[in-house]
Amino acid sequence: MENLSLTNPERRLLSKMQGTSNHWTVQEVLSACEWNDQAIAVGAGEGLANQGLVEQIIDSKTIVQIGKNGIEALENGLLESRLWSWICESKEATMSSLSQNFERSEAGPGIGLLKKLGVSIQGGALVAQDPDAVEKEIQARSEFLSSLPKNIEDCDPGMVDSMKSRKELIEVSETTSRTWIVAAEGNAIDSSLLVEKEIISEITPELLQSDSWRDAEFRRFDVTLDSAIPKRGKSHPMQALIERIRSIFLEMGFSELVDDYVQTAGWNMDALFIPQDHPAREMQDTFYLDNPKSIDLKKEHLELWKSVHESGGDTGSTGWQGTFSEDISKKGLLRTHTTVNTIQYLADNPDKPCRVFSVDRVFRKEAIDRTHLPEFHQIEGIIMEEGATLAMLVDTLKTFYAKMGYPEVRVRPAYFPYTEPSLEVEVKWRGKWLELGGAGIFRPEVTEPLGVKHPVCAWGMGLERLAMLVLGLDDIRQLYISDLDWLNSQPIL
Amino acid sequence: MPTITVQQKTLEMLLELQGLTHNIEEIQDKLPLLGTDIDSCDADQLVIEIFPDRPDLLSAETLSHSMRSYLHDDYTKPNLNINTGDVVFHVDSELSNIRPIILGAVVKGVHTGSNDEEIDIFIKGLMEHQEKLHFALGGGRKKVSIGVHDLETISPPFRVKACEPDTRFIPLAMDEEMSLSEILEKHPKGMEYADLLEGMDKFPVIFDSDDKVLSFPPIINGSHTTVSNTTKNFLIDVTGWDRRACETALSLICLQLTARNGVIESVTVNNCKGEAEIQPSGKSNIVEVPMRLLPEIIGINLSEEEIRVSLQRMGMSLIEITQIGDDYPDSPEKMSMPEKGGKIAIVEVPNWRFDILHPIDIIEDIIIGHGYENLPSSKPTSSMTGVPRVDHNMRRRLRESLQGLGFTQIQSLTLSNDADQFENMRWTANHEVTRITNPITIDHTLLRHHLLPGILRLLSKNKHNELPHSVYELGTVVRDHKNKNRVAFITAEKSGGFAAVRGRIQAMMQDLGASFDADSKMFAEISAIEDGEGPWLAGRSAKIEINGVHVGCFGEIDPTISEIFELSVPLNGAEFDVDLLLEVLGDPV
């Protein structure tokens, strides 16, 4: 018995059982060992049985007990019994008077019960073929209910079946009782091995400073059990995504632009050659402002946009024709894309080759639902330099998305009002192609009036959709109106 | 984006008319490369999204026309074949102020279908095409409206007159005569489009030689000219204010009918200025494209033959590539301009390609025709240093500090309302408030000045979760219409109170390099808020000044305020101005 490893309860129980020959019930174990907790007794008995020191006898019984509705039926009488009394006492036991005397929830099922008992409806009246038999059956049912609990073997199976089919009238449950009898191996254990040892749960500084821990035993814990998760601080998943994207841009030599949400329709749309009657400019898509209602723009810019929109100016374009309104241009709005800031940066720095990016919020007039919010994050990068081409843009996109973790990238034609050519970018995401951004080269109607010297490659994407995919989220609101338990349970991205 | 639904068997029939075989598998692979998104494609139906710049792909017929060149190498011509016809429209001069542009065409011998089902699909497609064109070209019939009639039911010549509102006829979908003003008030189409004629005292009406009404543009057609199952010969009228949109619409309806072997006959319109116009023009537009754009903008060199084939695949046609003289600059500033001694491609473009505004648009078509997948590789050459936003480190340090203190970051909407930002918090607006004209709800009428209200709203949505909650937001507010950065946090905990929040503030100030020692270079001085200013509980809240600059406040939230946000737990927190923190604290490194 070198490998004998007993817990203190097992030691105590075995020492009590040694030399006996009877079956020990849980109750007997509890009183002999002076325990209150059945789980300790069962655990000790099972532990000893597992090591072959006692024999465990398991006796399973199926017990029929009274259910929630059964208790009520015992107090007020079974539904069929109340109905039968009413039929017997009533002068006019008809269907219509039944519905006056009983709730609808009882009348319906009640008729069903009565029919099974042999009560039929004849010309609207409820009539029993054999009133004595009905009386007897109802009596048997009531008696059965009041006789519970009982072993299932002692019950009439037909009665159990019929009552089981009714809601919570009875409950049939299995109970297990254990008894133990000491085995020869158990009797052979030397009593010195059954002396209980000090068992240490918590290791404290006081304990470690004393010497008592040296002979003591450390409690073995069930390592599979859950503990409480400590409260901790962490980044919002959107912040984590933003930081990843910022570092990719910074590594690739892009500088960061930060600018205001409040902008003019002129810079947000006219400068980008979006026609003034474009549907996206309407009140149902863009947030316009009461304050500031209108924002002054430089005369030179208004004139440039007017001529480009109306006739193409000197860009060689036909323009949109129609009439350009400076008042529309000056309207204050919440930016609908970060390109409004990129284009102003280019207007201020038309000669200097640059690579700039932004990751920031934009606004669209969307009602809040599972897939829409009125504000969300957009990322955008541009390259303006001599020799910037569509081929360079596609190469840069491949580098950018590879750094994000998506090495497989493909592009196909797309349409955006201010780029030509335009591209849709798709990446391989978990085995399937996923649209993850748009790109293109700014139209001459956009760059030439501002005196921008070189072609401008641009691309962008919304960030929330990626966040939702990564987090397996089907409701975008969770990102901005978060459930804090959900937020804390998210992986660090 | 507009979507169209096309029956595969219609495409099959249309291609068969041209001697071609429809291939469903090829569509799934290759049609997206033309610049259309396939929503779904099965054995019965094709549903595709059409980019708003391509109104020429909005019907089964015009789509099949593009498919011939792009997928089947059956290159189509960039113009319409037109026979001379004898139909005449007389337009009253008064129309110049009512609906100045009137165009027309006749198309005869259209193959509408071999059975009733096919004919029904055709008629439905014809109606849908008109509606889609009204939207794509006309913004809903304003600039352009189209009428299509059964030519056999009417007798030319036609007159377009400016009529009094009491002029009567039987409009489409009605059994009895109505006056023009009744139509605008009672007829569903009249009510939908009445605003287009607002302020006019006479309305446009087209009559035939028997004074029967063809149409009351842009509202409704007459009932007796309706296209039926037996119609083979069609009269088209297009009216409006925008000549280019009207011509495009007319060409596209003609193109739709010629894709079914219809033969176009010209009409003569004696327009409101008294000039005789022969319509439709059907002629292609000629665009000169500097060839330098291919290497300079796209980064590719293509041979003349490759350019020719690419253009043909896109339904255009290359007339020639010519060398130009020395009258041009060496390196032109405008994309539309060729360089000295350079080459230009002279390209014929169908007049229904509404999206072609500039030579760069032809360049895009050449590249689509050539295939985006065939672009060469080209890396950026200049090396540049990426510079992050100026407050990049301050923002990172704040996040590290607060997360180290056990705060979870949240984000909330910038859109807020007066109650939450000001009244509920006992704050007054000391800066201009950015206000929305068309808010989505009464809760989102302005841009926030503070972060704390958003955090309180979030906490009140989290009452079902177990305490404590420690959350912070590093966010943007807008004051005087300018973005400002702020940081705020709140702890909802059963006990702790002022001592706990003051401890956190001490930790945070240490993390940021500020000191509570008056002799230090970054002296953070704390003084009590006694008057219940803002949401703070008097005597249990304080403001912080660093080197004399007021950077923020912290303390216990007054339970009166918590109650407004339906929170009955002790709250403490803080809010700081990040821009000021950066200004006074700078960067320790």
Contacts between the chains, C-beta under 8 A, distances in Angstrom:
chain1	res1	chain2	res2	distance
A	231	B	406	5.9
A	231	B	468	6.4
A	231	B	470	6.8
A	232	B	406	6.1
A	232	B	408	7.7
A	233	B	402	6.4
A	233	B	403	3.7
A	233	B	404	6.8
A	233	B	405	6.5
A	233	B	406	4.6
A	233	B	407	4.5
A	233	B	408	5.5
A	233	B	409	7.7
A	233	B	470	6.8
A	234	B	403	6.2
A	234	B	408	5.7
A	234	B	409	6.9
A	235	B	399	6.6
A	235	B	403	6.8
A	235	B	409	5.2
A	236	B	408	7.9
A	236	B	409	4.1
A	236	B	410	6.2
A	236	B	411	5.4
A	238	B	411	6.1
A	239	B	399	7.3
A	239	B	409	5.8
A	239	B	411	7.6
A	239	B	474	7.8
A	246	B	388	6.8
A	249	B	386	6.3
A	250	B	386	3.7
A	250	B	387	7.9
A	250	B	388	5.8
A	251	B	386	6.7
A	252	B	386	6.8
A	253	B	383	6.4
A	253	B	384	3.9
A	253	B	385	6.2
A	253	B	386	5.0
A	254	B	384	7.7
A	254	B	386	5.1
A	255	B	384	7.6
A	255	B	385	7.7
A	255	B	386	5.6
A	255	B	387	4.1
A	255	B	388	7.7
A	256	B	386	7.6
A	256	B	387	6.7
A	256	B	388	5.0
A	256	B	389	4.5
A	256	B	392	7.4
A	258	B	389	4.9
A	258	B	483	7.4
A	259	B	483	7.3
A	260	B	478	7.5
A	260	B	481	7.0
A	260	B	482	5.6
A	260	B	483	4.8
A	261	B	414	7.0
A	261	B	434	7.7
A	261	B	447	6.7
A	261	B	476	7.4
A	261	B	478	5.8
A	261	B	483	6.0
A	262	B	434	5.6
A	262	B	447	7.8
A	262	B	478	6.5
A	262	B	481	4.2
A	262	B	482	7.4
A	277	B	139	5.6
A	279	B	139	7.4
A	283	B	437	7.4
A	283	B	438	4.8
A	284	B	438	7.9
A	287	B	436	5.1
A	287	B	437	7.5
A	287	B	438	6.4
A	287	B	439	7.5
A	288	B	436	7.5
A	288	B	437	4.4
A	288	B	438	6.0
A	289	B	434	6.3
A	289	B	435	6.3
A	289	B	436	6.3
A	289	B	437	6.0
A	290	B	435	4.4
A	290	B	436	6.9
A	290	B	437	4.9
A	291	B	432	6.7
A	291	B	433	6.5
A	291	B	434	6.3
A	291	B	435	4.4
A	292	B	432	7.8
A	292	B	434	7.4
A	292	B	481	5.7
A	293	B	437	7.9
A	312	B	357	7.1
A	312	B	358	7.2
A	314	B	334	6.7
A	315	B	334	6.2
A	315	B	335	7.4
A	315	B	336	6.2
A	315	B	358	6.7
A	316	B	334	6.0
A	316	B	335	7.1
A	316	B	336	2.4
A	316	B	337	6.9
A	316	B	358	5.9
A	316	B	359	6.5
A	317	B	336	7.3
A	317	B	357	4.8
A	317	B	358	4.0
A	318	B	357	4.9
A	318	B	358	7.3
A	319	B	357	7.2
A	321	B	242	7.2
A	321	B	244	6.6
A	322	B	242	7.1
A	332	B	481	7.8
A	334	B	434	7.9
A	334	B	436	7.4
A	334	B	447	7.7
A	353	B	382	6.0
A	353	B	384	8.0
A	354	B	384	7.6
A	355	B	380	7.6
A	355	B	384	5.3
A	355	B	386	7.6
A	361	B	414	6.6
A	361	B	476	7.1
A	363	B	415	7.8
A	365	B	438	6.5
A	365	B	440	6.3
A	366	B	440	7.2
A	367	B	440	5.4
A	367	B	441	7.8
A	368	B	440	7.0
A	368	B	441	7.8
A	373	B	413	7.3
A	374	B	413	7.2
A	374	B	415	5.9
A	374	B	440	5.6
A	374	B	444	6.5
A	375	B	413	5.8
A	375	B	414	5.8
A	375	B	415	6.5
A	383	B	380	6.1
A	385	B	380	6.8
A	385	B	381	7.6
A	385	B	382	5.5
A	387	B	296	7.9
A	387	B	381	6.5
A	388	B	380	7.4
A	389	B	295	7.7
A	389	B	296	7.0
A	389	B	297	6.0
A	389	B	298	5.8
A	389	B	299	3.1
A	389	B	300	8.0
A	389	B	378	6.0
A	390	B	297	6.6
A	390	B	298	4.6
A	390	B	299	5.9
A	390	B	300	7.9
A	390	B	367	7.0
A	390	B	375	6.4
A	391	B	298	6.6
A	391	B	299	3.1
A	391	B	300	6.4
A	391	B	375	4.8
A	391	B	376	5.3
A	391	B	377	6.7
A	391	B	378	4.0
A	392	B	299	6.1
A	392	B	378	4.4
A	392	B	379	6.9
A	392	B	380	5.8
A	394	B	372	7.8
A	394	B	375	5.5
A	395	B	377	5.5
A	395	B	378	5.6
A	395	B	379	5.6
A	395	B	380	7.9
A	396	B	379	7.9
A	396	B	380	6.3
A	410	B	373	7.2
A	411	B	372	5.2
A	411	B	373	7.9
A	412	B	32	5.5
A	412	B	33	5.6
A	412	B	35	7.5
A	412	B	372	5.8
A	413	B	33	6.6
A	413	B	34	6.9
A	413	B	35	3.6
A	413	B	364	7.6
A	413	B	368	5.0
A	413	B	372	6.3
A	414	B	35	6.6
A	414	B	51	7.1
A	415	B	35	6.6
A	415	B	51	3.5
A	415	B	52	6.6
A	415	B	53	4.9
A	415	B	54	7.4
A	417	B	53	8.0
A	420	B	358	7.5
A	420	B	360	4.9
A	420	B	361	5.9
A	420	B	363	7.8
A	420	B	364	5.3
A	421	B	298	7.3
A	421	B	360	7.9
A	421	B	363	7.1
A	421	B	364	3.9
A	421	B	367	5.7
A	421	B	368	7.7
A	422	B	364	7.5
A	423	B	372	6.9
A	424	B	37	7.9
A	441	B	297	6.1
A	443	B	358	7.2
A	443	B	360	6.5
A	444	B	334	6.8
A	444	B	335	4.2
A	444	B	336	6.8
A	444	B	358	6.1
A	444	B	360	5.8
A	445	B	357	7.6
A	445	B	358	6.9
A	448	B	333	7.3
A	448	B	334	5.9
A	448	B	335	7.1
A	453	B	333	7.9
A	455	B	296	7.2
A	455	B	297	5.6
A	479	B	411	7.1
A	480	B	411	5.9
A	480	B	412	5.9
A	480	B	413	5.7
A	481	B	412	7.2
A	481	B	458	6.6
A	481	B	461	6.0
A	482	B	410	5.9
A	482	B	458	6.9
A	483	B	461	7.7
A	483	B	462	6.5
A	483	B	465	7.0
A	484	B	408	6.7
A	484	B	410	7.8
A	484	B	458	7.8
A	484	B	462	4.8
A	484	B	465	5.3
A	484	B	469	5.8
A	484	B	471	6.8
A	485	B	462	8.0
A	485	B	465	4.9
A	487	B	408	6.0
A	487	B	410	6.9
A	488	B	408	5.9
